[in-house]
């Protein structure tokens, strides 16, 4: 009745409000300080392991909360001294732990203490205390001692990484994740550790190259292909190890992702020996793609290799080498599969975009369109060459007695191959003429250029112990055909022996080096189809050659491949530099067209930011700017020579 009528009429406080006010004045204000002290003492005793009456404590907290609006009395009379006491308590405790405990032991105690404080708030304190209490505890327990904990001898962060204590590293991450900039020192140590581990692999390779076996004549041999693969696999294993650490223990946090990336960029771009790391990684991929095996295993290996590739600064160099190796797999070794090649190109495309893989995709596309063209050619020679009609059954396409097929390449997609002349035998020349006529009938505005260094042939040889077939390059085949009709006699008689100079002139390939490589593969290699005079395993211009009529291969009587050193370089350094110059100039023009006017340093920074496939040398960028000024794409500001103006 009083609250409903009298209080409203007289504008007085309600009975409840009046009662609380009197209670505060007569009771609470008298016992507030002793009660707060008793509660703080109870918290301390609980922290030391004693039991307290949580329900009674909760009722006391409720009283503090009821004595003012928005918990003002609770915060001032209890929470403030409670936080100060907590700071002092954990300041002392943390110093004791630092003296006696290793870093993992300290972290375990820290985690336990923080969980206890969180539980304490949930049991009998106001929820608003949670955030401020944990923050103060984290400062005293973790933030103040972070440097000392991370650098602690024998148990700090570096020791945990070296000893692979991943559970403790995960705990370290969880504790410092919520502290402002708490993870940065940890990420720095992780980066330094990964970089050091990678540098050790680089140092081991340097040592291996220095102690490489020395061959005859004191000539030092380079590392074997298996040693090169072992080096790449060591880098991949290292990446697997720390990638798992970043994902599983640091929960893919951006700071640690960045640390992993920057650490690998340090040593992956540290080339050792004649082969660059870009070439080593590309060659590793080439080996996998030549022998794909299980699709899942192949896919996993290629994914890891592409991840390693992503750290290269010279991605354009990798692209040039990879395209050359792709061409050999498709055209010479015939060991690639469409699925494997497309899978690898797709992975590179995800990393670097369609511009990076456009030519590679075109090369694989040529394979598919080439099959259709081969079918048309088979039909063409059946219609136009009745003399070979009886021989052309199934997928065979005989011309002048030779089963002949052509791989047609689109010029813009494929690498620049070595150009040479070659004098073909009459029947092989006839094959080329027939195809030329066929292609001109299909595409009368296009021209064909023959790449003699890439062709393949199967040749049948007759020896004393029987006939055998061998697979050779077109150059080797043309060379062997020169010996038809030359039955070998004694070297003294000269019957059946051809001199080096005669062979060179009949091949018509221009360079002595090419003829020497061909003859070396046929006379000094694993399968000596020819015999020679002069120094063994060396080709001189004074040497003579004849068919080795006694040749017999017991292991592969039905057929074998005679390898020949490639005439093509793994990449053309000059072409790479030329392509880079074009890319730099294109980037400069794009930037200046958009910005119109830029200072020299701003333009340099923009160019470096825009080029993703390689890291240009600033001196080279400056040279390309000067070149564009000469060609009147840019000009210097008359009043400020360090400012460039775009000429539209």
Secondary structure by P-SEA (a helix, b strand, c coil): ccccccccccccccaaaaaaaaaaacccccaaaaaaaaaaaaaaaaaaccccaaaaaaaaaaaaaaccccccccccccaaaaaaaaaaaaaaaaaaaaacccaaaaaaaaaaaaaaaaaaaaccccccaaaaaaaaaaaaccccaaaaaaacccccaaaaaaacaaaaaaaaaaaaccccccaaaaaaaaaaaaaaaaaaaaaaaaaaaaacccccccccccccaaaaaaaaaaaaaaaaaaaaaaaccccccaaaaaaaaaaaaaccccccccccaaaaaaaaaaaaaaccccaaaaaaaaaaaaaaaaaccaaaaaaaaaaaaaaaaacccccccaaaaaaaaaaaaaaccccccaaaaaaaaaaaaaaaaaaaaaaaaaaccccccccccccccccccccccccccccccccccccccccccaaaaaaaaaaaaaaaaacccbbbbbbcccccbbbbbbcccbbbbbbbcaaaaaaaaaaccccccccccccccccaaaaaaaaccccaaaaaaaaaaacccccccbbbccccccccccbbbbbcccccccccccccccccccccccccaaaaaaaaaaaaaaaaaaaaaaaccccaaaaaaaaaaacccccccaaaaaaaaaaaaaacccccccccccbbbbcc
